[in-house]
Amino acid sequence: MSGTDVNVFESTVDSYGPRPEPAARTILAGVDGSDTAMRAAAFAFGMARRQGARLVVTFVACHSSLAALSPAVASVLEHEATVRLHAELRDQIRSAAEELDVPVTFVKTFGDPYTTLRDSADQCQADMVVVGASRQAGHRFAGSVATRLIRSGHWPVLVIP
């Protein structure tokens, strides 16, 4: 299957590492490939390992804000870039789960990052959410995903710089 045959808009769930204990706590980490998100995932792996928790890593595929205005070629390139990013993240998560012996569920979904992470955390009954801090200047005014998750007040949210 080539990268263009993969549907980036289709949700997937993969499990790696050992089976989680039935009573294990659940930590959810949101990843998007950014440096801060990858630091958040690394922190969440360490926390899950130390606490004997299971880790749910969620990658939210979403269109860029200009996707509606871009020509078809740009949309195809964006799709292929997302497919490559998902594959890289999946491989890194699988490798870390096996190396650190942490039970991990890797979820790929499509949608608004805040809404999807909130729903994923509720669905997996997360005890904590770990995300990276936003580096985008506009989020100081509009609110970042991390800020919106904190304001929802459903679970403790740890924001990694």
N, C-alpha and C positions, 0 to 999 in steps of 0.2 A: 504494500500500500504506500503510495507516495504521499508527500505532505499535502498535496492539493486534494487528495481523496478524503482526508480527515475533515470532519465537520467540527469546526471550532465552536459552533453554537450548540453542540450536543453535550449534555452533562455526562460526566464520567466519575466513577468512584473506584479507586484502587487501594488495596491494603498491602502493607509491607511490615516486616519485622515479626516479632512473636505475637501470639494471641494476647489480647488485653485481659487482665483480670476482670471478672464480672463487676466488682465493686470499685474499679479504678476510677479516679477522677479524670475529667476530660479537659484538655487545654486545646483551644482553637487558635490557630495562627493564620493570618491572612497574608498571602504572598502575591507580588505582582512583578517580581524580577528586579525591583529597585534595590539599591544598597541597603536602605533602612529596612525594607521588608525582609531581606535575606538575613540581616542581623537579628531581626525579630524572630525569624524561624529558627536561627541558631540558638537564641536564648530560650525559645519554647522547647526545643529539643533537650537542652540541658536541664530545664525545669522538669520536663516530663520524665527524664531519666532519673533525676534525683528523687522525685516524688512517686515513682512507680505509676505514673499516669499514662493514659493513652493520649496521643496527639492527633488532632484533626487539622490538616493543612489544607486551606481553601485558596484556590486560584480562581479569580473572577475574570473571565474574558469579557471585554466590553469594547465597543466601538470608541474611537477617539471622538472628541467633540466636533471635529470637522468631517467625520465620515460621511455625513449626509450631503455635504457639499463637494466631496471629492469624486473624481471620475472613476469609472469602473476599474481601471488599471490600478489606481491607488488602493481601492478596496481589496483587490486580489492580493496586492503586496502586503497590506495590513493583515489579511487573513493568514497568509503564509508566515509572516513574522510571529503571529500569535501561536500558530501551530508549532513553530520551532521553539518559542519560549516555553510553551507547555511541555514539550518533549524534554527540554533541558531541565526544567524544574522537576519533572517526574523522575528523571534519572538521578538528580541530586538528592531528592527526598528519599528515594528507594535506597541509595547508597548509604545515606546517613542513618536510616532506620535499621539497616542490617549491621552497620558498623557499631552503632551505639546500643543496639538491642532494645529499641523503643518501638512499641506498637503504634503504627501510623496509618491513618486513613487519608489518602490524598484525593481531594474533591476538585473537579473542574466544573465550573458553572458559568452561565452567561447572564449578565444583567448589570444593574447599578451596584457598585462595590459595597456601599453602606447597607442597602436593603438585603443584598445577598449574604453578606457576612452576618448581619443581624439574624436573618432567618436560619442560616446554617448553625449559628451558635445556639439558637433556641431549639432547633431540631435535634442536635446532638447532645443537648442538655449540658452545655459547656459550663465548667466551673470558673473559667477565666478565658479572656480573649487577649491575644498578644498581636500587636500590629506595629508597623514602622511609622515613624513620624513623617508627615508630608513635607516635601521640599518645595512645593509650588507656592509662589507668592500669593496667588489669588485665594488660597485656602485660609489666609488670615482674615479675609472678609467673609467669604462664603461658608467657611467651616470645612475642616478636613473630615475624612472618613473616621479617623480616630476620635476627633472631637464629638462627632455625631454619635459614635458608639458609646462614648463616656456619658453623654447626655441622656441616652436611652435608659441608663441605670439598670439594665437587666442583669449584668454580671460585672465583676471587676475587670477593668481594661488596663493593660500595661502597654504603654507607648514607648517604643525603643527609638532613641535618636539615631 
